[in-house]
Amino acid sequence: MSAREWDLELQVKGVSLETLPLARVGEYMQQLAALIGDEARPVSSGVFKGSALFRARVDAGRKQITDVRLRHACVVGSVAHSAYAKLDLMMAEDGGRGQLVDRANEVLLTFLGTKPTQPERDQIISDVGDIDGVVVGIAGADETAHVRLRRHDGVVVTVVVRSAELADKLASKFRKPEIRVHVHGTWRRSAAGRWEPLNVYGDSFDELEQADASTAMQSLTDIPGNGWKDFADANALWKKIRGLD
């Protein structure tokens, strides 16, 4: 065929027509037609060796608008982007790359043959654990209760409670000091590497001691042989170590 009989050429490099299945050749032609658009009335001008060359003619009266369409095909959201992305994926699967040129050999589009990045799968495990927080809400749902705990970092975690007795006890702690709820269920690893509760069920809870730093330090000094009694003011030393003095 002469050069006058084609307007666009899809060049797929790294792919041989001798090994490319006929059905795959058809896919390339189909996606090339979709890339050009039905409005341009694309017609095949043949398939040629030289890696793999797919040529097409377009309606003479639609060449300018087709040129604009093709130059924007790599932009996400453009009318031809779906076909562009499909061709790029096909080349990646076939181990090739390519470009679309016109009769003047001007490159209109480049195909890098890159496979889309696979999203990282969530890591989920089943385990037991503890959740410290303040009860900020409780609601019944069928035979279960949903208890909402606000942790010290502000995150609210929902704990499903199946025991009516445990639910009543937790309800009595509404807006009271922080408690520790023992749970079992599933946990998901966050992007920061922290295991966060996903679907957890309450088993029991403990009330946490509400003691200030001075009281805590006094408890330490009461432990025989711990060395704190050697200091006249252990609390002052603690503040100095922590940079609070």
Phi and psi restraints in degrees (value plus and minus 20) as a CYANA .aco file:
   2 SER   PHI    -103.9   -63.9
   2 SER   PSI     142.9   182.9
   3 ALA   PHI     -85.5   -45.5
   3 ALA   PSI     -40.3    -0.3
   4 ARG   PHI     -93.3   -53.3
   4 ARG   PSI     -33.3     6.7
   5 GLU   PHI    -113.3   -73.3
   5 GLU   PSI     -12.5    27.5
   6 TRP   PHI    -161.3  -121.3
   6 TRP   PSI     132.7   172.7
   7 ASP   PHI    -135.7   -95.7
   7 ASP   PSI     -50.7   -10.7
   8 LEU   PHI    -152.9  -112.9
   8 LEU   PSI     125.0   165.0
   9 GLU   PHI    -155.6  -115.6
   9 GLU   PSI     101.4   141.4
  10 LEU   PHI    -112.4   -72.4
  10 LEU   PSI      94.6   134.6
  11 GLN   PHI    -122.3   -82.3
  11 GLN   PSI      96.5   136.5
  12 VAL   PHI    -127.7   -87.7
  12 VAL   PSI      88.5   128.5
  13 LYS   PHI    -114.1   -74.1
  13 LYS   PSI     125.5   165.5
  14 GLY   PHI      66.3   106.3
  14 GLY   PSI     -14.6    25.4
  15 VAL   PHI    -145.2  -105.2
  15 VAL   PSI     113.1   153.1
  16 SER   PHI    -126.2   -86.2
  16 SER   PSI     114.6   154.6
  17 LEU   PHI     -85.0   -45.0
  17 LEU   PSI     -42.6    -2.6
  18 GLU   PHI     -90.1   -50.1
  18 GLU   PSI     -45.1    -5.1
  19 THR   PHI    -132.4   -92.4
  19 THR   PSI     -28.4    11.6
  20 LEU   PHI     -99.8   -59.8
  20 LEU   PSI     102.1   142.1
  21 PRO   PHI     -77.9   -37.9
  21 PRO   PSI     127.9   167.9
  22 LEU   PHI     -79.8   -39.8
  22 LEU   PSI     -57.5   -17.5
  23 ALA   PHI     -83.3   -43.3
  23 ALA   PSI     -54.8   -14.8
  24 ARG   PHI     -90.0   -50.0
  24 ARG   PSI     -56.7   -16.7
  25 VAL   PHI     -78.4   -38.4
  25 VAL   PSI     -62.5   -22.5
  26 GLY   PHI     -82.8   -42.8
  26 GLY   PSI     -57.7   -17.7
  27 GLU   PHI     -83.0   -43.0
  27 GLU   PSI     -62.5   -22.5
  28 TYR   PHI     -82.1   -42.1
  28 TYR   PSI     -63.5   -23.5
  29 MET   PHI     -84.7   -44.7
  29 MET   PSI     -58.7   -18.7
  30 GLN   PHI     -84.6   -44.6
  30 GLN   PSI     -64.5   -24.5
  31 GLN   PHI     -92.2   -52.2
  31 GLN   PSI     -51.3   -11.3
  32 LEU   PHI     -83.9   -43.9
  32 LEU   PSI     -60.8   -20.8
  33 ALA   PHI     -83.9   -43.9
  33 ALA   PSI     -60.9   -20.9
  34 ALA   PHI     -86.1   -46.1
  34 ALA   PSI     -56.2   -16.2
  35 LEU   PHI     -84.6   -44.6
  35 LEU   PSI     -63.6   -23.6
  36 ILE   PHI     -89.8   -49.8
  36 ILE   PSI     -59.5   -19.5
  37 GLY   PHI      80.7   120.7
  37 GLY   PSI     121.0   161.0
  38 ASP   PHI     -82.5   -42.5
  38 ASP   PSI     -49.8    -9.8
  39 GLU   PHI     -81.1   -41.1
  39 GLU   PSI     -48.9    -8.9
  40 ALA   PHI    -103.8   -63.8
  40 ALA   PSI     -21.9    18.1
  41 ARG   PHI      29.6    69.6
  41 ARG   PSI      37.9    77.9
  42 PRO   PHI     -87.0   -47.0
  42 PRO   PSI     121.9   161.9
  43 VAL   PHI    -150.0  -110.0
  43 VAL   PSI     117.8   157.8
  44 SER   PHI     -86.7   -46.7
  44 SER   PSI     117.7   157.7
  45 SER   PHI    -132.8   -92.8
  45 SER   PSI      -6.6    33.4
  46 GLY   PHI      91.1   131.1
  46 GLY   PSI     150.0   190.0
  47 VAL   PHI    -143.7  -103.7
  47 VAL   PSI     113.0   153.0
  48 PHE   PHI    -150.9  -110.9
  48 PHE   PSI     134.7   174.7
  49 LYS   PHI     -94.8   -54.8
  49 LYS   PSI     145.6   185.6
  50 GLY   PHI     100.6   140.6
  50 GLY   PSI      39.4    79.4
  51 SER   PHI      46.5    86.5
  51 SER   PSI    -132.2   -92.2
  52 ALA   PHI    -160.1  -120.1
  52 ALA   PSI     100.7   140.7
  53 LEU   PHI    -137.7   -97.7
  53 LEU   PSI     104.6   144.6
  54 PHE   PHI    -135.7   -95.7
  54 PHE   PSI      97.5   137.5
  55 ARG   PHI    -130.0   -90.0
  55 ARG   PSI     130.0   170.0
  56 ALA   PHI    -166.7  -126.7
  56 ALA   PSI     131.5   171.5
  57 ARG   PHI    -127.6   -87.6
  57 ARG   PSI     130.9   170.9
  58 VAL   PHI    -145.2  -105.2
  58 VAL   PSI     141.5   181.5
  59 ASP   PHI     -80.6   -40.6
  59 ASP   PSI     111.2   151.2
  60 ALA   PHI     -77.0   -37.0
  60 ALA   PSI     -55.2   -15.2
  61 GLY   PHI     -99.7   -59.7
  61 GLY   PSI     -24.5    15.5
  62 ARG   PHI    -136.0   -96.0
  62 ARG   PSI     -11.0    29.0
  63 LYS   PHI     -84.0   -44.0
  63 LYS   PSI     -61.9   -21.9
  64 GLN   PHI     -86.5   -46.5
  64 GLN   PSI     -66.8   -26.8
  65 ILE   PHI     -90.3   -50.3
  65 ILE   PSI     -50.0   -10.0
  66 THR   PHI     -87.6   -47.6
  66 THR   PSI     -58.5   -18.5
  67 ASP   PHI     -80.2   -40.2
  67 ASP   PSI     -63.5   -23.5
  68 VAL   PHI     -84.8   -44.8
  68 VAL   PSI     -62.2   -22.2
  69 ARG   PHI     -78.5   -38.5
  69 ARG   PSI     -66.2   -26.2
  70 LEU   PHI     -88.9   -48.9
  70 LEU   PSI     -59.2   -19.2
  71 ARG   PHI     -87.0   -47.0
  71 ARG   PSI     -40.4    -0.4
  72 HIS   PHI    -123.3   -83.3
  72 HIS   PSI     -16.3    23.7
  73 ALA   PHI     -84.2   -44.2
  73 ALA   PSI     -46.3    -6.3
  74 CYS   PHI     -99.0   -59.0
  74 CYS   PSI     -26.0    14.0
  75 VAL   PHI    -105.9   -65.9
  75 VAL   PSI     105.0   145.0
  76 VAL   PHI     -80.1   -40.1
  76 VAL   PSI     110.3   150.3
  77 GLY   PHI      78.5   118.5
  77 GLY   PSI     -33.3     6.7
  78 SER   PHI     -92.8   -52.8
  78 SER   PSI     141.3   181.3
  79 VAL   PHI     -84.4   -44.4
  79 VAL   PSI     -48.2    -8.2
  80 ALA   PHI    -122.7   -82.7
  80 ALA   PSI     -13.8    26.2
  81 HIS   PHI     -86.5   -46.5
  81 HIS   PSI     -55.3   -15.3
  82 SER   PHI     -80.2   -40.2
  82 SER   PSI     -65.2   -25.2
  83 ALA   PHI     -87.8   -47.8
  83 ALA   PSI     -58.1   -18.1
  84 TYR   PHI     -80.6   -40.6
  84 TYR   PSI     -67.0   -27.0
  85 ALA   PHI     -84.8   -44.8
  85 ALA   PSI     -56.9   -16.9
  86 LYS   PHI     -85.9   -45.9
  86 LYS   PSI     -63.7   -23.7
  87 LEU   PHI     -83.1   -43.1
  87 LEU   PSI     -60.4   -20.4
  88 ASP   PHI     -83.7   -43.7
  88 ASP   PSI     -61.3   -21.3
  89 LEU   PHI     -86.4   -46.4
  89 LEU   PSI     -60.3   -20.3
  90 MET   PHI     -80.6   -40.6
  90 MET   PSI     -62.7   -22.7
  91 MET   PHI     -85.1   -45.1
  91 MET   PSI     -58.3   -18.3
  92 ALA   PHI     -82.8   -42.8
  92 ALA   PSI     -62.2   -22.2
  93 GLU   PHI     -86.4   -46.4
  93 GLU   PSI     -50.8   -10.8
  94 ASP   PHI    -112.5   -72.5
  94 ASP   PSI     -17.7    22.3
  95 GLY   PHI      53.4    93.4
  95 GLY   PSI       9.8    49.8
  96 GLY   PHI    -145.3  -105.3
  96 GLY   PSI    -195.6  -155.6
  97 ARG   PHI    -170.1  -130.1
  97 ARG   PSI     151.6   191.6
  98 GLY   PHI    -189.9  -149.9
  98 GLY   PSI    -192.6  -152.6
  99 GLN   PHI    -177.3  -137.3
  99 GLN   PSI     138.0   178.0
 100 LEU   PHI    -131.6   -91.6
 100 LEU   PSI     105.1   145.1
 101 VAL   PHI    -144.1  -104.1
 101 VAL   PSI     140.4   180.4
 102 ASP   PHI    -119.5   -79.5
 102 ASP   PSI    -192.8  -152.8
 103 ARG   PHI     -86.6   -46.6
 103 ARG   PSI     -42.0    -2.0
 104 ALA   PHI    -106.8   -66.8
 104 ALA   PSI     -12.5    27.5
 105 ASN   PHI      44.7    84.7
 105 ASN   PSI       5.4    45.4
 106 GLU   PHI    -104.6   -64.6
 106 GLU   PSI     111.0   151.0
 107 VAL   PHI     -97.2   -57.2
 107 VAL   PSI      99.6   139.6
 108 LEU   PHI    -113.9   -73.9
 108 LEU   PSI     -55.8   -15.8
 109 LEU   PHI    -164.9  -124.9
 109 LEU   PSI     128.5   168.5
 110 THR   PHI    -140.2  -100.2
 110 THR   PSI     116.9   156.9
 111 PHE   PHI    -136.6   -96.6
 111 PHE   PSI      96.4   136.4
 112 LEU   PHI    -104.3   -64.3
 112 LEU   PSI     -34.9     5.1
 113 GLY   PHI      47.6    87.6
 113 GLY   PSI      26.3    66.3
 114 THR   PHI    -124.2   -84.2
 114 THR   PSI     112.5   152.5
 115 LYS   PHI     -98.9   -58.9
 115 LYS   PSI     122.4   162.4
 116 PRO   PHI     -83.5   -43.5
 116 PRO   PSI     124.0   164.0
 117 THR   PHI     -89.1   -49.1
 117 THR   PSI     108.7   148.7
 118 GLN   PHI     -98.7   -58.7
 118 GLN   PSI     108.9   148.9
 119 PRO   PHI     -82.6   -42.6
 119 PRO   PSI     122.6   162.6
 120 GLU   PHI     -88.5   -48.5
 120 GLU   PSI     110.5   150.5
 121 ARG   PHI     -93.6   -53.6
 121 ARG   PSI     122.2   162.2
 122 ASP   PHI     -84.6   -44.6
 122 ASP   PSI     120.9   160.9
 123 GLN   PHI    -118.1   -78.1
 123 GLN   PSI      96.0   136.0
 124 ILE   PHI    -146.5  -106.5
 124 ILE   PSI     112.8   152.8
 125 ILE   PHI    -151.0  -111.0
 125 ILE   PSI     141.3   181.3
 126 SER   PHI    -124.2   -84.2
 126 SER   PSI     111.3   151.3
 127 ASP   PHI    -183.3  -143.3
 127 ASP   PSI     156.7   196.7
 128 VAL   PHI    -129.9   -89.9
 128 VAL   PSI     138.7   178.7
 129 GLY   PHI    -191.9  -151.9
 129 GLY   PSI    -197.1  -157.1
 130 ASP   PHI    -142.7  -102.7
 130 ASP   PSI     124.2   164.2
 131 ILE   PHI    -147.1  -107.1
 131 ILE   PSI      98.4   138.4
 132 ASP   PHI    -114.3   -74.3
 132 ASP   PSI     111.9   151.9
 133 GLY   PHI    -199.8  -159.8
 133 GLY   PSI     156.5   196.5
 134 VAL   PHI    -121.8   -81.8
 134 VAL   PSI     113.6   153.6
 135 VAL   PHI     -90.2   -50.2
 135 VAL   PSI      95.8   135.8
 136 VAL   PHI    -135.6   -95.6
 136 VAL   PSI     -19.5    20.5
 137 GLY   PHI    -194.8  -154.8
 137 GLY   PSI     128.8   168.8
 138 ILE   PHI    -172.2  -132.2
 138 ILE   PSI     112.4   152.4
 139 ALA   PHI    -163.5  -123.5
 139 ALA   PSI     124.7   164.7
 140 GLY   PHI    -106.1   -66.1
 140 GLY   PSI     124.5   164.5
 141 ALA   PHI    -165.1  -125.1
 141 ALA   PSI      84.8   124.8
 142 ASP   PHI      38.9    78.9
 142 ASP   PSI    -144.1  -104.1
 143 GLU   PHI    -116.3   -76.3
 143 GLU   PSI      -8.0    32.0
 144 THR   PHI    -142.1  -102.1
 144 THR   PSI     145.8   185.8
 145 ALA   PHI    -145.1  -105.1
 145 ALA   PSI     122.8   162.8
 146 HIS   PHI    -127.2   -87.2
 146 HIS   PSI      93.5   133.5
 147 VAL   PHI    -123.3   -83.3
 147 VAL   PSI     108.2   148.2
 148 ARG   PHI    -123.0   -83.0
 148 ARG   PSI     104.0   144.0
 149 LEU   PHI    -133.3   -93.3
 149 LEU   PSI     107.7   147.7
 150 ARG   PHI    -116.7   -76.7
 150 ARG   PSI      95.8   135.8
 151 ARG   PHI     -94.8   -54.8
 151 ARG   PSI     152.1   192.1
 152 HIS   PHI     -85.0   -45.0
 152 HIS   PSI     -41.8    -1.8
 153 ASP   PHI    -109.2   -69.2
 153 ASP   PSI     -14.1    25.9
 154 GLY   PHI      70.7   110.7
 154 GLY   PSI     -30.8     9.2
 155 VAL   PHI     -95.1   -55.1
 155 VAL   PSI     113.4   153.4
 156 VAL   PHI    -119.4   -79.4
 156 VAL   PSI     104.7   144.7
 157 VAL   PHI    -133.2   -93.2
 157 VAL   PSI     115.0   155.0
 158 THR   PHI    -116.3   -76.3
 158 THR   PSI     107.2   147.2
 159 VAL   PHI    -134.2   -94.2
 159 VAL   PSI     105.3   145.3
 160 VAL   PHI    -105.8   -65.8
 160 VAL   PSI     108.3   148.3
 161 VAL   PHI    -137.5   -97.5
 161 VAL   PSI     103.6   143.6
 162 ARG   PHI    -117.2   -77.2
 162 ARG   PSI     -34.7     5.3
 163 SER   PHI    -114.1   -74.1
 163 SER   PSI     103.2   143.2
 164 ALA   PHI     -83.9   -43.9
 164 ALA   PSI     -56.3   -16.3
 165 GLU   PHI     -84.6   -44.6
 165 GLU   PSI     -65.7   -25.7
 166 LEU   PHI     -86.1   -46.1
 166 LEU   PSI     -57.5   -17.5
 167 ALA   PHI     -83.0   -43.0
 167 ALA   PSI     -60.6   -20.6
 168 ASP   PHI     -83.4   -43.4
 168 ASP   PSI     -62.0   -22.0
 169 LYS   PHI     -85.6   -45.6
 169 LYS   PSI     -59.8   -19.8
 170 LEU   PHI     -89.0   -49.0
 170 LEU   PSI     -54.4   -14.4
 171 ALA   PHI     -82.4   -42.4
 171 ALA   PSI     -53.0   -13.0
 172 SER   PHI     -90.3   -50.3
 172 SER   PSI     -32.3     7.7
 173 LYS   PHI    -118.2   -78.2
 173 LYS   PSI      -9.2    30.8
 174 PHE   PHI     -78.2   -38.2
 174 PHE   PSI     103.3   143.3
 175 ARG   PHI      41.6    81.6
 175 ARG   PSI      -2.9    37.1
 176 LYS   PHI    -111.0   -71.0
 176 LYS   PSI     158.3   198.3
 177 PRO   PHI     -75.8   -35.8
 177 PRO   PSI     140.4   180.4
 178 GLU   PHI     -77.1   -37.1
 178 GLU   PSI     122.5   162.5
 179 ILE   PHI    -146.0  -106.0
 179 ILE   PSI     149.3   189.3
 180 ARG   PHI    -136.5   -96.5
 180 ARG   PSI      96.9   136.9
 181 VAL   PHI    -122.4   -82.4
 181 VAL   PSI     107.0   147.0
 182 HIS   PHI    -109.3   -69.3
 182 HIS   PSI     106.6   146.6
 183 VAL   PHI    -152.7  -112.7
 183 VAL   PSI     146.2   186.2
 184 HIS   PHI    -155.8  -115.8
 184 HIS   PSI     136.8   176.8
 185 GLY   PHI     131.5   171.5
 185 GLY   PSI    -170.0  -130.0
 186 THR   PHI    -128.2   -88.2
 186 THR   PSI     127.7   167.7
 187 TRP   PHI    -151.7  -111.7
 187 TRP   PSI     121.3   161.3
 188 ARG   PHI    -136.6   -96.6
 188 ARG   PSI     117.6   157.6
 189 ARG   PHI    -100.7   -60.7
 189 ARG   PSI     104.8   144.8
 190 SER   PHI    -101.7   -61.7
 190 SER   PSI     151.6   191.6
 191 ALA   PHI     -82.0   -42.0
 191 ALA   PSI     -46.4    -6.4
 192 ALA   PHI    -103.3   -63.3
 192 ALA   PSI     -21.6    18.4
 193 GLY   PHI      68.6   108.6
 193 GLY   PSI      -9.1    30.9
 194 ARG   PHI    -120.5   -80.5
 194 ARG   PSI     118.5   158.5
 195 TRP   PHI    -102.8   -62.8
 195 TRP   PSI      98.8   138.8
 196 GLU   PHI    -130.3   -90.3
 196 GLU   PSI     121.7   161.7
 197 PRO   PHI     -83.5   -43.5
 197 PRO   PSI     115.0   155.0
 198 LEU   PHI    -126.3   -86.3
 198 LEU   PSI     -87.8   -47.8
 199 ASN   PHI    -147.9  -107.9
 199 ASN   PSI      84.8   124.8
 200 VAL   PHI    -143.1  -103.1
 200 VAL   PSI     133.4   173.4
 201 TYR   PHI    -146.4  -106.4
 201 TYR   PSI     112.7   152.7
 202 GLY   PHI     -96.2   -56.2
 202 GLY   PSI     117.9   157.9
 203 ASP   PHI    -131.4   -91.4
 203 ASP   PSI     -61.7   -21.7
 204 SER   PHI    -186.9  -146.9
 204 SER   PSI     158.6   198.6
 205 PHE   PHI    -171.1  -131.1
 205 PHE   PSI     139.4   179.4
 206 ASP   PHI    -146.8  -106.8
 206 ASP   PSI     126.6   166.6
 207 GLU   PHI    -104.8   -64.8
 207 GLU   PSI     116.5   156.5
 208 LEU   PHI    -111.5   -71.5
 208 LEU   PSI     122.9   162.9
 209 GLU   PHI     -86.5   -46.5
 209 GLU   PSI     113.6   153.6
 210 GLN   PHI    -122.7   -82.7
 210 GLN   PSI      70.8   110.8
 211 ALA   PHI    -147.6  -107.6
 211 ALA   PSI     121.0   161.0
 212 ASP   PHI    -103.6   -63.6
 212 ASP   PSI     157.7   197.7
 213 ALA   PHI     -81.5   -41.5
 213 ALA   PSI     -59.7   -19.7
 214 SER   PHI     -82.9   -42.9
 214 SER   PSI     -62.3   -22.3
 215 THR   PHI     -86.5   -46.5
 215 THR   PSI     -59.9   -19.9
 216 ALA   PHI     -84.0   -44.0
 216 ALA   PSI     -61.9   -21.9
 217 MET   PHI     -86.8   -46.8
 217 MET   PSI     -55.4   -15.4
 218 GLN   PHI     -85.6   -45.6
 218 GLN   PSI     -55.7   -15.7
 219 SER   PHI     -85.0   -45.0
 219 SER   PSI     -55.8   -15.8
 220 LEU   PHI     -87.3   -47.3
 220 LEU   PSI     -59.8   -19.8
 221 THR   PHI     -88.8   -48.8
 221 THR   PSI     -40.8    -0.8
 222 ASP   PHI    -100.3   -60.3
 222 ASP   PSI     -29.3    10.7
 223 ILE   PHI     -99.5   -59.5
 223 ILE   PSI     102.4   142.4
 224 PRO   PHI     -80.7   -40.7
 224 PRO   PSI     115.7   155.7
 225 GLY   PHI      51.1    91.1
 225 GLY   PSI      -1.0    39.0
 226 ASN   PHI    -108.8   -68.8
 226 ASN   PSI     -27.5    12.5
 227 GLY   PHI      72.9   112.9
 227 GLY   PSI     -38.1     1.9
 228 TRP   PHI     -87.5   -47.5
 228 TRP   PSI     -48.5    -8.5
 229 LYS   PHI     -87.8   -47.8
 229 LYS   PSI     -32.7     7.3
 230 ASP   PHI     -93.7   -53.7
 230 ASP   PSI     -31.9     8.1
 231 PHE   PHI    -125.3   -85.3
 231 PHE   PSI     115.8   155.8
 232 ALA   PHI     -84.6   -44.6
 232 ALA   PSI     -57.7   -17.7
 233 ASP   PHI    -154.2  -114.2
 233 ASP   PSI      67.5   107.5
 234 ALA   PHI     -83.5   -43.5
 234 ALA   PSI     -54.6   -14.6
 235 ASN   PHI     -85.5   -45.5
 235 ASN   PSI     -59.0   -19.0
 236 ALA   PHI     -85.6   -45.6
 236 ALA   PSI     -58.3   -18.3
 237 LEU   PHI     -85.3   -45.3
 237 LEU   PSI     -61.8   -21.8
 238 TRP   PHI     -80.4   -40.4
 238 TRP   PSI     -63.6   -23.6
 239 LYS   PHI     -83.1   -43.1
 239 LYS   PSI     -57.7   -17.7
 240 LYS   PHI     -86.3   -46.3
 240 LYS   PSI     -61.7   -21.7
 241 ILE   PHI     -82.7   -42.7
 241 ILE   PSI     -58.9   -18.9
 242 ARG   PHI    -103.0   -63.0
 242 ARG   PSI     -23.1    16.9
 243 GLY   PHI      54.0    94.0
 243 GLY   PSI       5.4    45.4
 244 LEU   PHI    -117.2   -77.2
 244 LEU   PSI     -23.8    16.2
